[in-house]
Amino acid sequence: MSKKCEITGKKVIVGNNVSHSRIHTKRTFSPNLQTKKFYIPEEDMWITLKVSAKGMRIINKKGIIAALNDAAAQGHLMF
């Protein structure tokens, strides 16, 4: 499974570890992903999504249906 938020599209990015002597070595920055189940009352069903902390805030603000529609329109979610 990829490390990508299904609502916001956040994914792993690459950067550098910088030591005290300023030696740069490659590292990855992972998004804060959680596997959560969300209830859709209109369809009377549960869905499981991998969402970031910001994705959960978007779902709380807009609602699950609007967040899923926006994610599908932006190409982050295929359903």
C-alpha positions as CSV (number, residue, x, y, z in Angstrom):
1,M,0.0,0.0,0.0
2,S,1.4,3.4,-0.8
3,K,2.0,6.1,1.8
4,K,-0.5,8.6,0.3
5,C,-3.5,10.4,1.8
6,E,-6.7,9.5,-0.2
7,I,-8.3,12.9,0.6
8,T,-5.5,15.5,0.3
9,G,-3.0,13.6,-1.9
10,K,-0.1,14.1,0.5
11,K,2.7,11.6,0.0
12,V,6.3,10.8,0.9
13,I,8.8,13.5,0.0
14,V,12.6,13.3,0.0
15,G,15.0,15.6,1.8
16,N,18.3,15.6,3.7
17,N,19.5,14.7,7.1
18,V,22.0,17.4,8.1
19,S,24.4,16.4,10.8
20,H,26.3,18.8,13.1
21,S,29.2,18.7,10.7
22,R,26.8,19.6,7.9
23,I,27.1,16.2,6.1
24,H,23.9,15.7,4.0
25,T,22.4,12.2,3.7
26,K,19.1,11.4,2.0
27,R,16.0,10.8,4.1
28,T,12.2,10.6,3.6
29,F,9.5,12.6,5.2
30,S,6.3,10.5,5.6
31,P,2.8,12.1,6.0
32,N,0.9,11.5,9.2
33,L,-1.4,8.7,7.9
34,Q,-4.1,6.9,9.8
35,T,-6.3,4.1,8.6
36,K,-9.9,5.2,9.6
37,K,-13.4,3.9,9.0
38,F,-16.0,6.5,8.0
39,Y,-19.7,6.0,8.0
40,I,-21.7,7.3,5.0
41,P,-25.3,7.7,6.2
42,E,-26.7,8.4,2.7
43,E,-25.6,4.9,1.5
44,D,-25.8,3.2,4.9
45,M,-22.2,1.9,4.6
46,W,-18.7,2.1,6.1
47,I,-15.6,2.9,4.1
48,T,-12.0,2.6,5.1
49,L,-9.6,5.3,4.1
50,K,-5.9,6.1,4.6
51,V,-6.1,9.8,5.6
52,S,-3.6,12.3,7.0
53,A,-4.4,14.5,10.0
54,K,-5.2,17.3,7.7
55,G,-7.5,15.0,5.7
56,M,-9.5,14.2,8.9
57,R,-9.9,17.9,9.5
58,I,-11.2,18.4,6.0
59,I,-13.7,15.6,6.5
60,N,-14.8,17.1,9.8
61,K,-15.3,20.5,8.1
62,K,-16.9,19.6,4.8
63,G,-18.5,16.2,5.5
64,I,-17.5,12.8,4.2
65,I,-19.5,13.0,0.9
66,A,-18.2,16.5,-0.1
67,A,-14.6,15.5,0.8
68,L,-14.8,12.3,-1.3
69,N,-16.2,14.2,-4.2
70,D,-13.5,16.9,-4.0
71,A,-10.8,14.2,-3.8
72,A,-12.2,12.3,-6.8
73,A,-12.3,15.5,-8.8
74,Q,-8.7,16.3,-8.0
75,G,-7.7,12.7,-8.8
76,H,-6.6,11.7,-5.4
77,L,-9.2,9.0,-4.9
78,M,-10.6,6.5,-7.4
79,F,-14.0,5.2,-6.5
